[in-house]
Amino acid sequence: MPQLTFTRFIACMLVVLYHESNEAVFSNYEKFKSIIKFGDASVSYFFLLSGFILSFNQIKTNNRFNISSAKTFWLKRFARIYPVYFLAFTICFIIFYLNYSIREKLSTGLILSNLTLTQSWFPKYTLNINYPSWSLSVEAFFYLCFPFIFNLFFLNQKNLINYILLAIFFFQGIISSVLLYFNINYYFSPLTHMSTFISGVWLGFIYSKYKKNFQKYSFYISVTAITALLYIINEFNHNLFLSKYYNYGILTPLHMLIILSVITNKFLTRIFSLKPLQYLGEISYSIYILHIPISLIIYGYTKQISVNSTTSLFLYVLFLILFSSWSYRTIEVPMKKKIIELYKV
């Protein structure tokens, strides 16, 4: 689904701006500032989109996973994410190691948890080194679970178990919110976001089964999605419940509507399938995982030459996109092919 690729770039840039912009940059654009304030919600969109695409693609094979196909899936996922992930880790590690005040914090546990993509399971290691990589740790766990989750849905498509499973995982999202209220929840845990990923897997099955019906009502789906999005943007600064729990599954229906709008609306499909936009979507993973190490480099330089915040942000985003394009072409794609060829998959 090439039209969904560009949505990854949009979501990715919202995360980047959430992390890197400050109040002064968007002081004259209140509505845009409201959007940026919940830019981290895009991470939940990534989890849902990942579940949907993985599910939809596997359904097209009309096969469940066996041991061999599961191993192939895991290898391809590793080959896809790890090379650039390791590049980003290495850049951050070198920068922190050269800083004497930070070097002593680079413990063996911290380094190993990051190298093995397990940092999201250890609160004290989660947001160290390249801190957005916690979501890759979560994704890695989802990839590990996906063949088993897919088979559960695949083997029970014609009975209520499918819907019972979905209800259970939606309920898990509610439980996460309740635990958060009592300050005993760990937001960065893969278990906290499992319901979002499972919902994406379920949506893949539902869309595959009722594709023509969704396309028939694409206009109403798009209108509903736009209305809901505008409402949430408008309410975010005023609604305490929304501002506190928006990352715990309550935006899942909105994210579902966005996905369905893009893949069923012919106008959006045509626009989002343009080659330049697709390319931005293709490099979005590199943009996401590299945006902190590039930030450390660019902002460290612009502070030395006294560049204002708006110019610094512009230079940062420009260099980030250019460097990510280079990374995509010279590291991400070639290394993926080499790793797969090495294991003859």
C-alpha positions in Angstrom: 0.0 0.0 0.0 2.2 2.8 -1.2 -0.3 5.5 -0.3 0.3 4.7 3.4 4.0 5.1 3.1 3.8 8.9 3.1 1.7 8.9 6.3 4.7 7.5 8.1 6.7 10.6 7.0 4.0 12.9 8.4 3.8 11.0 11.7 7.6 10.9 11.9 8.0 14.6 11.4 5.4 15.3 14.1 7.6 13.3 16.5 10.7 15.1 15.4 9.0 18.5 15.9 7.6 17.4 19.2 11.2 16.6 20.4 13.1 19.5 18.8 10.9 22.6 18.5 10.3 25.1 21.3 7.6 27.5 22.2 9.4 30.5 20.5 9.4 28.7 17.0 5.6 28.4 16.8 4.5 31.2 19.1 2.4 32.8 16.4 0.8 29.6 15.3 -1.4 28.4 18.1 -3.3 25.6 16.3 -0.1 24.2 14.8 1.4 24.3 18.3 -1.5 22.3 19.5 -0.7 19.6 16.9 3.0 19.5 17.8 2.1 19.1 21.5 0.7 15.7 20.9 3.1 14.8 18.2 4.3 11.9 20.3 0.9 10.3 19.6 2.4 9.4 16.2 4.3 6.6 17.9 1.0 4.9 18.7 0.1 5.4 15.0 3.3 3.6 14.1 2.3 0.6 16.2 -1.1 0.4 14.7 0.1 0.9 11.2 2.8 -1.7 11.7 0.2 -4.3 12.8 -2.1 -3.4 9.9 0.5 -3.7 7.2 2.1 -6.8 8.5 -1.3 -8.4 8.8 -2.6 -7.3 5.4 0.5 -8.5 3.6 0.5 -11.9 5.3 -3.2 -12.3 4.6 -2.4 -12.0 0.9 -0.3 -15.1 1.1 -3.4 -17.0 2.4 -1.1 -18.9 4.7 -0.5 -19.0 8.4 3.0 -19.0 9.8 5.0 -22.1 10.3 8.4 -22.4 11.9 10.2 -21.7 8.6 8.2 -18.7 7.5 8.3 -17.2 11.0 12.1 -17.4 11.0 12.1 -15.8 7.6 9.8 -13.0 8.8 12.0 -12.3 11.9 15.2 -12.2 9.8 13.7 -9.8 7.3 12.5 -7.5 10.1 15.9 -7.6 11.8 17.6 -6.8 8.4 15.2 -3.9 7.9 15.6 -2.1 11.2 18.9 -3.0 12.8 21.6 -1.5 10.5 20.4 2.1 10.8 19.4 1.5 14.4 23.1 0.5 15.1 24.3 3.6 13.2 22.2 5.9 15.3 23.3 4.1 18.5 27.0 4.4 17.5 26.7 8.2 16.8 25.0 8.8 20.2 27.5 6.6 22.0 30.5 8.4 20.6 29.1 11.8 21.4 28.2 10.8 25.0 31.6 9.0 25.5 33.4 12.1 24.6 31.5 14.0 27.2 33.3 13.2 30.5 30.3 14.1 32.6 28.1 11.5 30.8 30.7 8.8 30.1 30.4 7.3 33.6 26.7 6.7 33.0 27.3 4.4 30.1 27.1 1.2 32.0 27.4 -2.3 30.6 23.7 -2.9 31.2 22.7 0.3 29.4 24.8 -0.6 26.4 23.7 -4.2 26.2 20.0 -3.4 26.6 20.3 -0.9 23.7 22.3 -3.2 21.5 19.8 -6.1 22.0 16.7 -3.9 21.6 15.5 -4.8 25.1 15.7 -1.4 26.8 12.0 -0.8 26.9 11.8 -3.7 29.5 14.1 -1.9 31.9 12.9 1.5 33.1 16.4 2.8 34.1 17.7 2.1 30.6 14.8 3.1 28.5 15.5 6.8 27.8 19.2 6.8 27.7 21.6 7.1 24.7 19.2 7.4 21.7 16.0 7.8 23.6 13.4 7.4 20.8 14.8 4.0 20.2 12.5 2.7 23.1 9.8 2.4 20.4 12.0 0.2 18.3 12.5 -2.0 21.4 8.7 -2.2 21.6 8.4 -3.0 17.9 11.0 -5.7 18.2 8.8 -7.4 20.7 5.8 -7.0 18.5 7.7 -8.6 15.6 8.6 -11.5 17.8 4.9 -12.0 18.8 3.4 -11.3 15.4 3.5 -14.8 13.8 1.7 -16.2 16.9 -0.9 -13.4 17.0 -1.5 -13.7 13.3 -2.1 -17.4 13.5 -4.6 -16.9 16.3 -6.7 -14.5 14.1 -6.1 -16.6 11.0 -7.4 -19.8 12.5 -10.5 -18.2 14.0 -11.7 -15.9 11.3 -15.2 -17.4 11.1 -16.2 -17.3 14.7 -16.5 -15.0 17.7 -13.0 -15.8 19.1 -11.6 -13.1 16.7 -13.8 -10.4 18.2 -13.2 -11.7 21.8 -9.5 -11.5 21.3 -9.9 -7.9 20.1 -12.1 -7.0 23.1 -9.5 -8.5 25.5 -6.7 -6.3 24.0 -8.9 -3.2 24.0 -9.7 -3.9 27.6 -5.9 -4.2 28.3 -5.6 -0.6 26.9 -8.2 0.5 29.4 -6.4 -1.3 32.2 -3.2 0.6 31.2 -5.0 3.9 31.6 -6.3 3.0 35.0 -2.9 2.0 36.2 -1.5 5.2 34.9 -4.0 7.1 37.0 -2.6 5.5 40.1 1.0 6.1 38.9 1.8 2.4 38.7 2.0 2.1 34.9 5.1 2.0 32.8 4.4 3.8 29.6 7.4 2.6 27.7 6.7 -1.1 28.3 5.7 -3.2 25.2 2.8 -4.6 27.1 1.3 -1.1 27.5 1.1 -0.8 23.7 0.2 -4.3 22.8 -3.5 -3.5 22.4 -2.7 -0.8 19.8 -0.6 -3.3 17.7 -3.2 -6.0 18.0 -5.9 -3.6 16.8 -3.8 -3.0 13.7 -3.6 -6.7 13.1 -7.3 -7.0 13.5 -7.9 -4.1 11.1 -5.9 -5.9 8.5 -8.2 -8.9 8.7 -11.4 -6.8 8.7 -10.3 -4.6 5.8 -9.2 -7.7 3.7 -12.6 -9.3 4.3 -14.8 -6.2 3.7 -12.6 -4.2 1.3 -15.4 -3.4 -1.1 -17.7 -2.1 1.7 -15.0 0.2 3.0 -14.3 1.6 -0.5 -18.1 2.1 -1.0 -18.3 4.3 2.1 -14.8 6.0 1.7 -16.3 9.5 1.6 -18.0 9.1 4.9 -15.0 7.5 6.5 -12.8 10.4 5.3 -15.3 13.0 6.7 -15.5 11.2 10.0 -11.7 11.0 10.2 -11.2 14.7 9.5 -13.9 15.7 11.9 -12.5 13.6 14.7 -9.0 14.8 14.0 -10.0 18.5 14.1 -12.0 17.9 17.3 -9.1 16.3 19.1 -6.7 19.0 18.0 -9.1 21.6 19.3 -9.8 19.8 22.6 -6.2 18.8 23.4 -5.3 21.9 25.4 -8.6 21.9 27.3 -9.5 18.3 27.9 -7.5 17.0 30.9 -8.5 13.3 30.2 -7.4 13.5 26.6 -4.2 15.3 27.3 -3.2 12.7 29.9 -4.4 9.4 28.3 -4.0 10.1 24.6 -1.1 7.7 24.3 -2.8 4.8 26.0 -5.1 3.5 23.2 -7.9 6.0 23.1 -6.7 7.4 19.8 -6.8 3.9 18.2 -10.2 4.5 16.5 -8.9 7.8 15.0 -5.8 6.1 13.7 -7.9 3.4 12.2 -10.0 6.0 10.5 -6.9 7.7 9.1 -5.6 4.5 7.7 -9.0 3.6 6.1 -9.3 7.1 4.7 -6.0 7.0 3.0 -6.4 3.6 1.4 -10.1 4.0 0.3 -10.2 7.6 -0.8 -9.2 7.8 -4.4 -8.0 11.4 -4.2 -5.8 10.8 -1.2 -4.5 7.6 -2.7 -3.5 9.4 -5.9 -1.8 12.2 -4.0 0.0 10.1 -1.4 1.2 7.7 -4.1 3.2 10.3 -5.9 6.9 9.2 -6.1 8.4 12.1 -4.2 6.0 11.6 -1.3 6.6 7.8 -1.3 10.3 8.4 -1.1 9.9 10.6 1.9 7.9 7.8 3.5 10.6 5.3 2.6 13.3 7.3 4.4 11.1 8.1 7.4 12.5 5.2 9.5 16.0 6.7 9.1 14.6 10.2 9.9 13.0 8.8 13.1 15.9 6.8 14.5 18.5 9.4 13.5 16.8 12.6 14.6 18.3 12.6 18.1 21.9 12.0 17.1 21.6 14.6 14.3 20.1 17.0 16.8 23.0 16.6 19.1 25.4 17.5 16.2 23.4 20.3 14.5 22.2 22.1 17.6 25.7 21.8 19.2 27.0 23.6 16.2 24.3 26.3 15.8 24.7 27.2 19.5 28.3 28.0 18.9 27.6 30.4 16.1 24.5 32.0 17.8 21.8 31.0 15.3 18.3 31.8 16.3 15.8 29.0 17.1 13.8 29.2 13.9 16.9 29.0 11.6 18.4 26.3 13.7 15.2 24.2 13.4 15.2 24.7 9.6 18.8 23.7 9.2 18.3 20.8 11.5 15.3 19.4 9.5 17.0 20.0 6.2 20.2 18.2 7.2 18.2 15.4 8.9 16.3 14.7 5.7 19.4 14.8 3.5 21.4 12.6 5.9 18.5 10.2 6.2 18.2 9.9 2.4 21.9 9.1 2.3 21.5 6.5 5.1 18.5 4.9 3.4 20.4 4.5 0.1 23.9 3.5 1.4 23.1 1.6 4.6 19.4 0.7 5.1 18.6 -0.8 1.7 22.1 -2.4 0.9 22.6 -3.9 4.4 19.1 -5.3 4.4 19.9 -7.1 1.1 23.3 -8.3 2.3 21.9 -9.7 5.6 19.1 -11.6 3.8 21.5 -12.9 1.1 23.9 -14.0 3.8 21.3 -16.3 5.3 19.9 -17.2 1.9 16.3 -16.2 2.7 
